[in-house]
Amino acid sequence: MAKIVVLLCIGAITAFAGMAQADDGGWDSGHCGNHMKQRMHHNFKRIAKKLGLTEAQKAQAKAIFQANRDAMKPIFASLRTERKNLQALIHADTIDEAAIRAETAKVAGIQADLNVGKAKAGAQFRAILTPAQLETLKTMHDKRRMKDAPAAPPAQ
């Protein structure tokens, strides 16, 4: 049961981040969509600089990420719809446990689709990098993981 709760929390956090980007299923609509687009552009420029990407690599990377965004739009829209349905079930006057579980499974399946898409886009991006750039990217990821890792509890 604890695993399910943890997975639901992770799914919810990721879903909220996705919904902020999706804004009715579109990446580029509205103020929030523009802000996220600018932020992603800034992050790409920073990563491209750290990796020393060539202009050709930048163009390839942009094409990869744009194709991924286009493919993910309907999935984000579906996620948003299913999350709304789940919230309605959770806050209903009567509890329908089977319906909540079924809707939660739908949300988890959609989240899995998003994670697979993210992994595929990442693999496509890594395929255009040189071995040295791959090593730099791995170091960047490792540093990020260490920064995000929970602090060890104090010794007693």
Backbone as CSV, one residue per row, in Angstrom:
resi,resn,N_x,N_y,N_z,CA_x,CA_y,CA_z,C_x,C_y,C_z
1,MET,0.821,-1.188,0.000,0.000,0.000,0.000,0.868,1.255,0.000
2,ALA,1.973,1.220,0.753,2.864,2.380,0.809,3.455,2.674,-0.560
3,LYS,3.774,1.608,-1.317,4.315,1.812,-2.661,3.321,2.544,-3.547
4,ILE,2.052,2.173,-3.427,1.013,2.811,-4.243,0.915,4.285,-3.891
5,VAL,0.948,4.598,-2.595,0.861,5.987,-2.166,2.047,6.782,-2.701
6,VAL,3.243,6.218,-2.609,4.436,6.899,-3.108,4.328,7.118,-4.609
7,LEU,3.915,6.086,-5.327,3.767,6.219,-6.779,2.728,7.277,-7.137
8,LEU,1.636,7.314,-6.387,0.610,8.323,-6.652,1.142,9.728,-6.400
9,CYS,1.917,9.882,-5.328,2.490,11.205,-5.036,3.450,11.633,-6.144
10,ILE,4.300,10.721,-6.571,5.235,11.032,-7.651,4.463,11.366,-8.923
11,GLY,3.460,10.564,-9.216,2.635,10.808,-10.400,1.943,12.154,-10.338
12,ALA,1.443,12.512,-9.143,0.744,13.787,-8.997,1.690,14.955,-9.208
13,ILE,2.872,14.869,-8.625,3.847,15.954,-8.783,4.221,16.119,-10.247
14,THR,4.510,15.001,-10.897,4.875,15.047,-12.306,3.700,15.535,-13.148
15,ALA,2.496,15.094,-12.784,1.314,15.514,-13.532,1.106,17.017,-13.425
16,PHE,1.284,17.562,-12.210,1.115,19.003,-12.046,2.142,19.767,-12.859
17,ALA,3.363,19.273,-12.897,4.391,19.923,-13.715,4.003,19.850,-15.189
18,GLY,3.506,18.701,-15.598,3.076,18.532,-16.985,1.895,19.422,-17.325
19,MET,0.963,19.544,-16.377,-0.195,20.396,-16.636,0.213,21.851,-16.754
20,ALA,1.200,22.255,-15.973,1.671,23.633,-16.087,2.221,23.893,-17.479
21,GLN,2.862,22.884,-18.057,3.397,23.025,-19.402,2.302,22.870,-20.451
22,ALA,1.359,22.007,-20.166,0.359,21.660,-21.169,-0.634,22.778,-21.429
23,ASP,-1.166,23.419,-20.383,-2.146,24.484,-20.517,-3.171,24.158,-21.599
24,ASP,-4.128,23.334,-21.267,-5.153,22.845,-22.192,-4.580,21.989,-23.298
25,GLY,-3.515,21.300,-23.023,-2.961,20.379,-24.004,-1.972,21.005,-24.948
26,GLY,-1.776,22.325,-24.888,-0.841,22.987,-25.777,0.351,23.523,-25.016
27,TRP,1.501,23.452,-25.594,2.716,23.899,-24.921,2.911,25.395,-25.046
28,ASP,2.336,25.996,-26.045,2.688,27.375,-26.343,1.567,28.359,-26.074
29,SER,0.489,27.940,-25.432,-0.631,28.853,-25.252,-0.594,29.476,-23.867
30,GLY,-1.026,30.717,-23.779,-1.172,31.380,-22.498,0.129,31.822,-21.869
31,HIS,-0.009,32.587,-20.795,1.143,33.137,-20.086,2.031,32.048,-19.520
32,CYS,1.436,31.060,-18.862,2.228,29.994,-18.248,2.976,29.212,-19.327
33,GLY,2.328,28.946,-20.439,2.985,28.224,-21.530,4.179,29.000,-22.068
34,ASN,4.026,30.318,-22.199,5.134,31.143,-22.684,6.275,31.171,-21.678
35,HIS,5.944,31.275,-20.404,6.977,31.273,-19.367,7.755,29.958,-19.399
36,MET,7.044,28.844,-19.483,7.707,27.540,-19.507,8.561,27.405,-20.766
37,LYS,8.053,27.906,-21.882,8.808,27.828,-23.130,10.108,28.629,-23.020
38,GLN,10.029,29.823,-22.424,11.231,30.644,-22.240,12.212,29.950,-21.303
39,ARG,11.687,29.349,-20.242,12.549,28.658,-19.285,13.252,27.467,-19.930
40,MET,12.493,26.692,-20.719,13.091,25.542,-21.399,14.155,26.019,-22.392
41,HIS,13.876,27.130,-23.090,14.840,27.678,-24.053,16.120,28.095,-23.328
42,HIS,15.963,28.760,-22.191,17.126,29.177,-21.400,17.917,27.957,-20.935
43,ASN,17.213,26.927,-20.438,17.900,25.714,-19.984,18.627,25.033,-21.137
44,PHE,18.010,25.008,-22.309,18.661,24.397,-23.465,19.935,25.154,-23.824
45,LYS,19.858,26.486,-23.813,21.039,27.285,-24.149,22.169,27.025,-23.151
46,ARG,21.819,26.910,-21.876,22.820,26.666,-20.835,23.455,25.288,-21.028
47,ILE,22.637,24.283,-21.270,23.149,22.916,-21.461,23.973,22.836,-22.740
48,ALA,23.487,23.468,-23.814,24.222,23.455,-25.088,25.595,24.079,-24.910
49,LYS,25.669,25.142,-24.120,26.957,25.804,-23.882,27.887,24.894,-23.083
50,LYS,27.354,24.277,-22.014,28.182,23.394,-21.188,28.689,22.191,-21.971
51,LEU,27.846,21.685,-22.869,28.236,20.513,-23.663,29.089,20.896,-24.870
52,GLY,29.080,22.167,-25.243,29.822,22.600,-26.418,29.196,22.069,-27.703
53,LEU,27.869,22.140,-27.792,27.184,21.634,-28.981,27.527,22.478,-30.204
54,THR,27.679,21.806,-31.332,27.869,22.501,-32.601,26.518,23.030,-33.060
55,GLU,26.544,23.910,-34.051,25.272,24.431,-34.590,24.419,23.297,-35.159
56,ALA,25.063,22.321,-35.799,24.318,21.182,-36.346,23.674,20.372,-35.221
57,GLN,24.410,20.163,-34.133,23.856,19.421,-32.995,22.692,20.184,-32.360
58,LYS,22.835,21.515,-32.265,21.747,22.320,-31.713,20.490,22.186,-32.561
59,ALA,20.667,22.238,-33.871,19.518,22.110,-34.770,18.872,20.731,-34.628
60,GLN,19.708,19.689,-34.556,19.177,18.330,-34.374,18.445,18.214,-33.042
61,ALA,19.027,18.751,-31.990,18.414,18.670,-30.664,17.073,19.399,-30.643
62,LYS,17.036,20.576,-31.226,15.780,21.325,-31.264,14.712,20.547,-32.021
63,ALA,15.095,19.905,-33.115,14.133,19.101,-33.881,13.635,17.915,-33.053
64,ILE,14.530,17.279,-32.327,14.151,16.139,-31.478,13.162,16.592,-30.417
65,PHE,13.486,17.677,-29.717,12.630,18.130,-28.625,11.304,18.684,-29.137
66,GLN,11.295,19.321,-30.306,10.040,19.815,-30.871,9.141,18.644,-31.264
67,ALA,9.714,17.625,-31.881,8.921,16.446,-32.253,8.355,15.780,-31.008
68,ASN,9.151,15.730,-29.940,8.680,15.137,-28.694,7.534,15.958,-28.105
69,ARG,7.676,17.290,-28.116,6.596,18.144,-27.600,5.316,17.924,-28.397
70,ASP,5.444,17.864,-29.716,4.268,17.654,-30.563,3.601,16.305,-30.261
71,ALA,4.420,15.282,-30.044,3.878,13.957,-29.743,3.240,13.903,-28.355
72,MET,3.734,14.704,-27.437,3.245,14.665,-26.058,1.999,15.517,-25.825
73,LYS,1.697,16.458,-26.729,0.539,17.342,-26.540,-0.748,16.571,-26.253
74,PRO,-1.114,15.587,-27.078,-2.368,14.880,-26.782,-2.290,14.054,-25.498
75,ILE,-1.114,13.598,-25.152,-0.962,12.821,-23.914,-1.130,13.742,-22.712
76,PHE,-0.564,14.956,-22.777,-0.767,15.923,-21.698,-2.243,16.278,-21.565
77,ALA,-2.920,16.452,-22.693,-4.346,16.773,-22.652,-5.121,15.634,-21.997
78,SER,-4.787,14.420,-22.341,-5.438,13.251,-21.744,-5.157,13.186,-20.246
79,LEU,-3.913,13.449,-19.864,-3.551,13.436,-18.449,-4.371,14.470,-17.677
80,ARG,-4.476,15.645,-18.243,-5.240,16.699,-17.576,-6.700,16.280,-17.383
81,THR,-7.291,15.712,-18.392,-8.674,15.259,-18.307,-8.840,14.183,-17.248
82,GLU,-7.960,13.197,-17.266,-8.069,12.091,-16.315,-7.793,12.555,-14.883
83,ARG,-6.870,13.517,-14.704,-6.630,14.055,-13.360,-7.868,14.795,-12.849
84,LYS,-8.553,15.528,-13.729,-9.793,16.198,-13.327,-10.840,15.169,-12.930
85,ASN,-10.951,14.099,-13.709,-11.897,13.035,-13.386,-11.570,12.413,-12.034
86,LEU,-10.286,12.161,-11.790,-9.863,11.581,-10.517,-10.188,12.520,-9.361
87,GLN,-9.910,13.799,-9.518,-10.213,14.754,-8.457,-11.715,14.798,-8.167
88,ALA,-12.521,14.717,-9.209,-13.972,14.701,-9.008,-14.389,13.470,-8.207
89,LEU,-13.797,12.330,-8.507,-14.115,11.106,-7.762,-13.652,11.202,-6.309
90,ILE,-12.492,11.759,-6.098,-11.953,11.882,-4.735,-12.822,12.796,-3.886
91,HIS,-13.346,13.850,-4.478,-14.118,14.836,-3.726,-15.627,14.648,-3.843
92,ALA,-16.048,13.509,-4.370,-17.487,13.236,-4.511,-18.117,13.029,-3.137
93,ASP,-19.436,13.192,-3.077,-20.171,13.008,-1.820,-20.092,11.569,-1.325
94,THR,-20.060,10.634,-2.262,-19.931,9.224,-1.887,-18.620,8.686,-2.460
95,ILE,-18.015,7.785,-1.718,-16.733,7.222,-2.131,-16.982,5.969,-2.963
96,ASP,-16.445,5.980,-4.184,-16.499,4.805,-5.056,-15.062,4.316,-5.223
97,GLU,-14.662,3.428,-4.323,-13.274,2.984,-4.293,-12.845,2.352,-5.611
98,ALA,-13.701,1.542,-6.196,-13.342,0.886,-7.460,-13.111,1.912,-8.560
99,ALA,-13.961,2.940,-8.614,-13.813,3.979,-9.643,-12.538,4.786,-9.409
100,ILE,-12.238,5.091,-8.146,-11.016,5.834,-7.833,-9.798,5.019,-8.242
101,ARG,-9.808,3.734,-7.928,-8.681,2.874,-8.304,-8.536,2.773,-9.826
102,ALA,-9.652,2.654,-10.512,-9.612,2.552,-11.976,-9.084,3.844,-12.595
103,GLU,-9.547,4.973,-12.089,-9.100,6.265,-12.621,-7.628,6.492,-12.294
104,THR,-7.205,6.080,-11.104,-5.802,6.191,-10.713,-4.928,5.359,-11.648
105,ALA,-5.407,4.183,-12.011,-4.661,3.331,-12.946,-4.551,4.003,-14.310
106,LYS,-5.604,4.690,-14.744,-5.548,5.418,-16.022,-4.478,6.511,-15.959
107,VAL,-4.488,7.277,-14.864,-3.512,8.356,-14.698,-2.096,7.776,-14.700
108,ALA,-1.903,6.671,-13.992,-0.580,6.044,-13.941,-0.140,5.576,-15.330
109,GLY,-1.066,5.036,-16.104,-0.741,4.595,-17.460,-0.331,5.754,-18.355
110,ILE,-1.043,6.860,-18.230,-0.701,8.051,-19.021,0.658,8.584,-18.588
111,GLN,0.896,8.595,-17.270,2.183,9.052,-16.769,3.301,8.159,-17.290
112,ALA,3.056,6.870,-17.375,4.051,5.945,-17.926,4.337,6.291,-19.389
113,ASP,3.293,6.616,-20.142,3.489,7.014,-21.546,4.374,8.256,-21.638
114,LEU,4.141,9.226,-20.749,4.963,10.434,-20.739,6.414,10.106,-20.391
115,ASN,6.608,9.232,-19.420,7.966,8.856,-19.027,8.696,8.125,-20.144
116,VAL,7.985,7.273,-20.872,8.595,6.570,-22.006,8.972,7.581,-23.090
117,GLY,8.089,8.532,-23.352,8.387,9.569,-24.340,9.608,10.390,-23.950
118,LYS,9.688,10.723,-22.662,10.846,11.480,-22.173,12.123,10.661,-22.338
119,ALA,12.058,9.376,-22.024,13.233,8.505,-22.165,13.652,8.393,-23.635
120,LYS,12.690,8.269,-24.528,13.010,8.162,-25.959,13.659,9.445,-26.475
121,ALA,13.105,10.590,-26.070,13.686,11.866,-26.502,15.104,12.002,-25.951
122,GLY,15.298,11.592,-24.708,16.633,11.645,-24.117,17.612,10.756,-24.858
123,ALA,17.169,9.566,-25.243,18.036,8.648,-25.983,18.384,9.224,-27.358
124,GLN,17.400,9.845,-28.009,17.660,10.457,-29.306,18.662,11.609,-29.167
125,PHE,18.512,12.390,-28.093,19.439,13.497,-27.856,20.840,12.962,-27.592
126,ARG,20.949,11.963,-26.740,22.272,11.407,-26.433,22.931,10.805,-27.669
127,ALA,22.134,10.326,-28.627,22.680,9.718,-29.843,23.412,10.727,-30.729
128,ILE,23.118,12.012,-30.586,23.788,13.019,-31.419,25.040,13.578,-30.744
129,LEU,25.313,13.146,-29.520,26.456,13.670,-28.774,27.717,12.850,-29.014
130,THR,28.845,13.503,-28.873,30.136,12.822,-28.951,30.377,12.105,-27.620
131,PRO,31.324,11.171,-27.566,31.626,10.515,-26.287,32.013,11.509,-25.180
132,ALA,32.766,12.537,-25.507,33.145,13.535,-24.503,31.919,14.304,-24.004
133,GLN,31.018,14.641,-24.921,29.796,15.350,-24.531,28.908,14.448,-23.669
134,LEU,28.863,13.167,-24.007,28.091,12.224,-23.199,28.627,12.160,-21.776
135,GLU,29.937,12.161,-21.638,30.554,12.113,-20.311,30.228,13.388,-19.535
136,THR,30.267,14.529,-20.207,29.917,15.796,-19.561,28.455,15.782,-19.125
137,LEU,27.588,15.286,-19.987,26.166,15.204,-19.655,25.943,14.287,-18.454
138,LYS,26.647,13.152,-18.424,26.527,12.231,-17.297,26.967,12.914,-16.005
139,THR,28.045,13.663,-16.057,28.525,14.391,-14.878,27.482,15.409,-14.423
140,MET,26.871,16.107,-15.381,25.834,17.080,-15.050,24.658,16.397,-14.361
141,HIS,24.249,15.242,-14.882,23.131,14.495,-14.293,23.485,14.028,-12.882
142,ASP,24.707,13.531,-12.714,25.139,13.051,-11.400,25.128,14.187,-10.380
143,LYS,25.617,15.355,-10.779,25.616,16.511,-9.875,24.190,16.887,-9.499
144,ARG,23.295,16.837,-10.470,21.890,17.183,-10.218,21.260,16.184,-9.249
145,ARG,21.545,14.895,-9.449,21.005,13.868,-8.562,21.514,14.071,-7.131
146,MET,22.784,14.404,-7.001,23.349,14.630,-5.669,22.700,15.846,-5.007
147,LYS,22.443,16.869,-5.788,21.804,18.073,-5.261,20.382,17.767,-4.807
148,ASP,19.683,16.922,-5.550,18.290,16.589,-5.248,18.138,15.473,-4.232
149,ALA,19.243,14.792,-3.904,19.176,13.657,-2.975,18.811,14.173,-1.578
150,PRO,18.001,13.394,-0.872,17.653,13.806,0.484,18.888,13.763,1.392
151,ALA,18.923,14.680,2.322,20.049,14.737,3.252,20.004,13.533,4.189
152,ALA,21.166,13.050,4.563,21.239,11.921,5.482,20.770,12.378,6.859
153,PRO,20.057,11.507,7.573,19.601,11.896,8.922,20.803,12.078,9.842
154,PRO,20.698,12.980,10.794,21.820,13.220,11.699,22.144,11.964,12.520
155,ALA,23.419,11.757,12.770,23.858,10.603,13.556,23.482,10.820,15.013
156,GLN,23.126,9.736,15.659,22.728,9.855,17.067,23.765,9.279,17.976
